[in-house]
Every structure is written in C-alpha cells, then in structure tokens.
Amino acid sequence: MVKKYSLDKEKIKVLLLEGIHQSAADFFISNGYTNIESCPNALDDKLLKEKIQGANIIGIRSRTHLTRDVLSSTSKLLAIGCFSIGTNQVDCHAARLMGIPVFNAPFSNTRSVAELVIAEAILLMRNIPVKNAAAHRGKWLKSASNSFEVRDKNIGIIGYGHIGSQVSILAEALGMNVYYYDIVKKLSLGKAAPCSSLEELLSLSHIVTLHVPETPLTKNMIGEKEFSLMRKGACLVNASRGSVVNIQALANALKSGHLLGAALDVFPEEPASNNDPFISDMQQFDNVILSPHVGGSTMEAQANIGTEVAEKLVRYSDTGATIGATNFVQVSLQPNMNAQRFLHIHKNEPGILKEVNYVFTSKGINIAGEYLQTDPEIGYVIIDTESRLSNSILDELRAIRGTIRVRMLY
C-alpha cells in the first residue's frame, strides 16, 4: 500500500543554500521530493526573507543566519537543516517556540578535521611553515634545527568528543603519547590518559589541539596564563572555534619564541564570502599555518553531511520523527501504514493533551497510537487514528489553547 500524504511531496518546497553538496538534493529526490531550489551562495537578509516565505524545508551551512527576525517572516517552514557540525547560525530557541526542529550533522566530518589536525601537527613539529615561507622567497633553510619527529611526543587534546577522540586514535597510531582534558568524564580510547586539569595538560604537551564548542565558558580559554603554562617550544592547533583563543596572547607567545608555531583554521572574525578580504594579526608570522575554516571541507565530508542531514529532514517530514534535532524533544517512530497521522506541537501547559484527544474521541474516532514528549516549554504529540478525516479537523486542533503548529501528515 502506498501512503497518501496530505501534502504531496512534490509540493513540499526544499530550499538549499550555500552550495550544499549534491548528495542532499539526490537524497530528497530519491525519496519523492522534487520541488528543490539550490543556491550556490548565502543570501542577504532581504532576499533570504523573500525566499524563505515559500519554503517548507531549508538547508543552510555556516554563513546563513536564521535569526528570530528572519524566522518570523515565514509561516510555512517545517524544519531547518544545518549542513554543518554546529547550529550557532540559527536562533534555535526561537525556532523551537515556532515548532520548527533544527537538524545538523555532528559526526560526518570528524575524520576530515582530525586528519587536518594531525597533518598540521606534523608540519609544525618539523618547522615546515618557516622553511616553506623561506623557499618561496628564494632562501634555502636545509637544517634540522627546531625540527622534531612526532613519535614519542605528547599531544594534549582539549575536548575529547567526536573529533578529539578521532585525533586521539590517529595520534596514537603515529606513536604519540595522548593526553586529554574534558569537563565531562569520557572513556579513554587506546592508551589515552585523562588529565585532572587544563593546567596539567598544558604543562605536559608538546602539541595542544582544541576541540571545544563556542560557549561563554570557552571564550578566550587559551590566553596569556595558559600560554605561559605550555612547554617552551610547544605548538598550538585550533580547529574548533575562533573565540576560544586570545589572538593577542597568541601573538605575544609567538613573538617571544615561547611557542614553536601554531595552526589556525578558525578565527574570531572571518570573511562573509570568498570575495571579502581576510585580515589577521597572525599573517605576520611565518611559523603559523592559516587555513580558511576548511577543517571539515573535504569532498567526502560534504557528501556525508549532505546525506546525513537530508535523511533526518526526510524522516521528520515523512514520519514526524525528531531524532537528531538539536532544539526539540526526541521522538522516534515508524510510519503506520494503516492509520492517519497527526502532529500537534503546543506549549507545555496542563490539559492540552486532553483537549487534543477530545477532538478525536468526541467524533467516536479510535486513537490507535499516541506518542508524547515534552520539555519545560513545548509538548509534541503524534497521534495515529483509525480514520480518514479531511483537513477541516486541523482547524479544530489549531483552536486548542497553546497550539503552536498542527500538521496532518497522511
């Protein structure tokens, strides 16, 4: 039996911005979604507001900012897909209060970032950035001075999550001694050893690499004090967030010769597009590797991200499942081919579920299945009924106090 959706899939508008990998569009198409518009770039706020008004599903990367103001310009939007690790570019709280789940890809580019970190660590320890810069200027610096193998060296990983643990595995395979520090207790992989404090990790490590989110707690977490605790001749790698490292403090540590070098893939301020200039205090140092936020930018990672996020969006659109949403209660369920399914998102207030049920039971309709999850602000209920009701019942469900969003799925 082929399930008839209340809104035909070919009518559901999918808007993909910022050159999201073709794998995303391919996944939508293979699942029956053909009304897809792809844009290679981010849009300014005016055009974004125009485009989003007709979209049911939107996919973005890091340059598009879905603020409360932008989100308030649309009433059709069902879901947001961030084709990236983070969701900082979306006002996730505003989206939740509008009944819009936000999905991302926290795992798909972990290997890409980890490989870049290890590659940069090796280059820094061999002093290749300085030799490379000299060679470009016609100077031949053939010397073993300040050039070291990474084998038997200590790498300190700050943040032992998905990426940090991948760095741990690769580093150990190279014969490095792995230490890590995380504010949450984590299971060690291989021979990796946890540190009891950030200070302990900094004092031990020849290479320090950062893998933490952007939060008030992590802002400028590596500054003058932390650099002074690092070993003389150590290296720093930051492929996490630009706000984590105090750039002036890093400049001072490099100028004094306390650090052998650094590699930065993220910066406190980054150009909005490839057409805008990039300016950083780090450009004065030959012993600093600068890359334009490309830690996860490999063809393999982008393809994986495209598929991962598109799959979550399709699953939500097809079944109402919210597993993987960063701002929403988590509900996982399969389609019920023998029932009619309704989604009701509402403020978490006493008595609303009773009123939702009454809309059906007052008509003598049997509820075949009901799934409810709540958080302090919203409730999300999925109801399967043994009925064939028309769209008119949606008006009754919308009239219930505290209702945020209603949808008849099929």
HUWO-V439218 format. One record per helix or strand of 3 or more residues. SS is the DSSP state (H for helix, E for strand). FROM is the first residue (numbers start at 1). TO is the last residue. If there is no record, write none. Layout:
ss: [SS/SS]
from: [FROM/FROM]
to: [TO/TO]
This chain:
ss: [H/E/H/E/H/E/H/E/H/E/H/H/E/H/E/H/E/H/E/H/H/E/H/E/H/E/H/E/E/H/E]
from: [9/14/22/36/45/57/68/79/92/101/110/128/154/162/177/198/207/224/234/242/247/259/281/288/299/340/352/367/378/393/403]
to: [11/16/30/38/52/60/71/82/97/103/125/136/158/173/181/204/210/229/238/244/255/264/284/290/319/347/361/374/385/398/408]
